[in-house]
Amino acid sequence: MTHHRPLRRAAARFALVPAAASMLLLAGCTPAESAAGDPAADGNPPSYGDCEVTGERGTFELDTITEGVLLMKADLPSPGWYNGDTVEDIRSGFDFCLLVNIAHRAGIDDVKLQMSSFDGLVAGKAGDMDLSLNQITITDERKKVMDFSDPYFQSTAGVLVAAGADVTEKNFAAAKLGVKQGTVGQMLVDDLVDPATPPAVFPGDPEMQAAIAAGNIEAGIQDLSIVLGAATKSKGKLEVVGQIETDEAYGVMLPKGSPNTATINEILAALEADGTLDALSAAYLTDAYGVDPASIPVWSLR
């Protein structure tokens, strides 16, 4: 049965937060540029991009591969989370500015981004890195090869289709479906859906989205936040018609046995307590998607 109800924590993250929280990034904070130093010194953009940072610098300590540098690998970019057309363009977004705030509170001025396939990341095959912030859902299978922080964002899966497509909760299993390799969307189809034909598996989100737009598949299943970003970026060509509860959450992913997991948890708790996470959502996600996720029908596939 299709029904509407507020998402648990995800809706709170997406919803407009109280004024005091939403203003947190606009007042009483240290500009990123001042934290990172003078960008003109070496001709490169500041590592903190356009983000604002909160809290006191250097209140925590992280053991990084390279001293003074926080190396983050992810499947980049991602609208609303890592904003930009290329890795080099990224200067804002929820996950990027969360990464920046983690670095700031650890007294690290240089944030370095590197591209990696999502499938390789969650399989522990992405090579050396300090951490990954990439809308990564915490699962028992992934925890066998990587470490995870406490959750920082609750998630559901979204159903992305071409605008006007006749894909509903009732005919979903009969549609030509697509998933991104190694994602919760793929797990959902395997566990909850008995599709008429096996889903098409794509290496990345852009490939899956292009297949929907071209009519090669009828629906793609991926984290709600990601497909909302894709729909917004498509300028009306794609839309999200439903969401599927997963009882899952995003976490910061770290190499197995990382000495930093407990400290990352402490930093996340501080960012949660002082309203920084809610402020990041108001600054980057609500505006990026232009829709209240709680208004999207929740589909039951069980």
C-alpha positions in Angstrom: 0.0 0.0 0.0 1.3 3.4 -0.9 1.4 5.8 2.0 2.8 9.1 3.1 4.5 9.6 6.4 7.5 11.6 7.6 10.8 9.9 7.2 12.5 9.3 10.5 15.8 11.1 10.7 16.2 11.6 7.0 13.2 13.8 6.8 14.6 15.9 9.7 17.9 16.2 7.9 16.2 17.3 4.6 13.5 19.5 6.2 14.0 23.1 6.9 15.5 23.3 10.3 14.9 26.0 12.9 16.4 29.4 12.1 19.1 29.1 14.8 20.4 25.9 13.3 20.2 27.1 9.7 22.1 30.2 10.5 24.9 28.3 12.1 26.9 28.2 8.9 26.3 31.9 8.3 27.3 33.4 11.6 29.8 32.7 14.4 31.9 30.5 12.1 35.4 30.7 10.7 35.4 31.1 6.9 37.0 28.2 5.2 39.5 30.3 3.3 41.0 31.7 6.5 41.4 28.2 7.9 43.1 26.9 4.9 45.4 29.9 4.4 45.9 32.3 1.5 44.9 30.5 -1.7 47.0 32.8 -3.7 50.2 31.5 -2.0 50.5 28.5 -4.3 47.9 29.3 -7.0 45.6 26.5 -5.9 42.0 26.9 -4.5 41.8 26.5 -0.7 41.3 22.9 0.4 38.2 24.0 2.3 36.4 25.3 -0.8 33.4 27.4 -0.1 32.5 25.6 3.2 32.1 27.3 6.5 33.5 25.6 9.6 32.2 25.4 13.1 33.6 24.8 16.5 37.2 25.1 17.7 40.0 24.1 15.4 42.2 21.2 16.6 40.1 19.9 19.5 40.6 16.3 18.2 43.5 14.5 16.7 43.5 12.1 13.7 46.3 9.8 12.6 46.5 10.4 8.8 48.6 8.8 6.1 50.3 12.1 5.4 50.7 14.6 8.2 48.5 17.6 7.8 46.5 16.1 4.9 43.1 14.3 5.1 42.9 11.9 2.1 39.3 11.0 1.1 38.3 8.7 -1.7 34.8 8.6 -3.2 32.8 8.2 -6.4 32.6 11.9 -7.3 30.9 14.3 -7.8 27.4 13.9 -6.4 24.8 16.7 -6.5 24.0 18.1 -3.1 26.8 16.1 -1.5 29.9 17.0 -3.6 28.9 19.8 -5.9 30.8 20.3 -9.2 31.2 18.8 -12.7 34.6 17.3 -11.9 36.6 16.4 -8.8 38.7 19.5 -9.2 35.5 21.7 -9.3 34.1 20.4 -5.9 34.0 23.2 -3.4 30.7 22.6 -1.5 28.0 20.0 -0.6 26.8 18.2 2.5 29.5 15.4 2.5 32.3 17.7 1.3 31.6 20.3 4.0 31.2 17.6 6.6 34.6 16.3 5.6 35.9 19.9 5.9 34.5 20.2 9.4 36.0 16.9 10.4 39.4 18.2 9.2 39.0 21.6 10.9 38.2 20.0 14.3 41.2 17.7 13.8 43.5 20.7 13.1 44.0 19.6 9.4 43.9 22.3 6.7 44.6 20.2 3.6 41.7 18.1 2.4 42.5 15.9 -0.6 39.9 14.3 -2.8 40.6 11.3 -5.0 38.2 9.5 -7.4 37.4 5.8 -6.8 34.7 3.5 -8.0 32.0 2.9 -5.4 32.2 -0.9 -5.9 35.9 -0.8 -5.2 35.5 1.4 -2.2 33.0 -0.8 -0.4 34.9 -4.0 -1.3 38.0 -2.5 0.4 39.9 -2.4 -3.0 40.3 1.4 -3.3 43.9 1.5 -2.0 45.3 3.8 0.7 43.1 6.5 2.1 42.2 8.0 5.5 38.5 7.7 5.0 35.6 7.8 2.6 32.5 10.0 2.9 30.3 8.9 0.0 26.7 8.4 1.1 27.8 4.9 2.1 25.2 2.7 3.8 26.5 0.7 6.7 26.0 -3.0 6.2 27.2 -6.1 7.9 28.8 -7.3 4.7 30.8 -4.1 4.2 31.9 -4.1 7.9 33.7 -7.4 7.2 36.3 -5.5 5.1 36.0 -1.9 6.2 35.3 0.0 9.5 32.4 2.4 9.9 31.6 5.3 12.1 28.3 5.7 13.9 25.5 6.8 11.5 25.4 10.4 10.5 22.4 10.3 8.1 19.4 7.9 7.9 18.5 6.9 4.3 15.8 5.3 2.2 16.0 4.1 -1.5 14.4 6.1 -4.3 12.9 5.0 -7.6 14.1 7.2 -10.5 12.2 7.2 -13.8 11.9 9.3 -16.9 9.4 12.1 -16.4 5.9 10.8 -17.0 6.8 7.2 -17.0 4.1 4.7 -15.9 6.0 3.0 -13.1 4.0 2.4 -9.9 4.2 0.4 -6.8 2.0 -2.2 -8.3 3.9 -2.7 -11.6 7.4 -2.0 -10.3 8.5 -5.7 -10.4 7.5 -6.0 -14.0 9.5 -2.9 -15.1 12.9 -3.1 -16.6 15.1 -2.1 -13.6 18.6 -0.8 -13.2 20.9 -0.7 -10.2 24.4 0.6 -9.5 26.8 -2.2 -8.7 27.5 -2.8 -5.1 24.8 -0.5 -3.7 21.9 -0.9 -1.4 19.7 -0.6 -4.5 21.1 -3.8 -5.8 20.6 -5.5 -2.5 17.0 -4.3 -2.3 16.2 -5.8 -5.7 17.9 -9.0 -4.8 16.1 -9.3 -1.4 12.7 -7.6 -1.8 11.8 -7.6 -5.5 11.1 -10.6 -7.7 11.7 -8.8 -11.1 10.3 -10.2 -14.3 13.9 -9.9 -15.7 17.2 -9.5 -13.9 18.1 -5.9 -13.3 20.7 -4.1 -15.5 23.8 -3.4 -13.4 25.8 -0.2 -14.0 29.2 0.8 -12.7 28.1 4.3 -11.7 25.2 6.6 -11.2 25.6 8.6 -14.5 25.5 5.4 -16.5 22.3 4.3 -14.8 20.7 7.7 -15.2 21.6 7.9 -18.9 20.0 4.5 -19.4 16.7 5.8 -17.9 16.7 8.9 -20.0 17.4 6.8 -23.1 14.6 4.4 -22.3 16.9 1.4 -22.0 15.6 0.8 -18.5 12.3 2.0 -16.9 13.5 2.6 -13.4 16.7 2.9 -11.4 16.9 2.2 -7.6 19.5 4.1 -5.6 19.7 6.1 -2.3 16.9 8.6 -2.2 19.2 11.5 -1.8 21.2 10.6 -4.9 18.2 10.1 -7.2 16.7 13.4 -5.9 19.9 15.1 -6.9 19.8 13.4 -10.3 16.2 14.4 -10.9 17.0 18.0 -10.0 20.1 18.1 -12.3 18.1 16.6 -15.2 15.9 19.8 -15.4 12.7 17.9 -15.7 13.8 14.9 -17.7 13.9 12.5 -14.7 11.7 12.3 -11.6 11.5 10.3 -8.3 8.1 8.5 -8.1 8.6 6.4 -4.9 10.8 5.6 -2.0 11.5 2.3 -0.3 12.3 2.0 3.4 15.7 0.4 4.1 16.2 1.0 7.8 19.8 1.9 6.8 22.1 4.8 7.5 25.2 6.4 6.0 28.4 6.2 7.9 32.0 7.4 7.4 34.0 4.5 6.1 37.5 3.9 7.2 40.2 1.2 6.4 39.9 -1.9 8.5 41.5 -1.4 11.9 41.8 2.4 11.5 43.0 4.1 14.7 40.6 7.0 13.8 37.2 5.4 14.1 36.5 6.3 17.7 37.7 9.9 17.2 35.5 10.3 14.1 32.6 9.2 16.2 33.4 11.9 18.8 33.6 14.5 16.1 30.3 13.4 14.5 28.6 13.5 17.9 29.9 17.1 18.4 28.7 18.1 15.0 25.3 16.6 15.7 25.0 18.2 19.2 25.8 21.8 18.0 23.5 21.7 15.0 26.2 21.6 12.3 24.7 18.5 10.6 21.2 20.0 10.4 22.7 23.3 9.1 24.6 21.4 6.4 21.3 19.8 5.3 19.5 23.1 5.2 22.4 24.7 3.3 22.9 22.0 0.7 20.2 19.3 0.5 16.9 21.1 0.7 18.0 23.7 -1.8 19.6 21.1 -4.1 16.5 19.0 -4.4 13.7 21.5 -4.2 11.3 19.0 -2.8 10.3 17.7 0.6 11.3 14.0 0.6 8.5 13.2 3.0 6.0 14.1 0.2 7.3 11.2 -1.9 5.1 8.0 -1.6 6.7 5.2 0.4 6.3 1.9 -1.4 6.0 -1.4 0.4 7.6 -4.3 -1.5 7.4 -6.9 1.2 
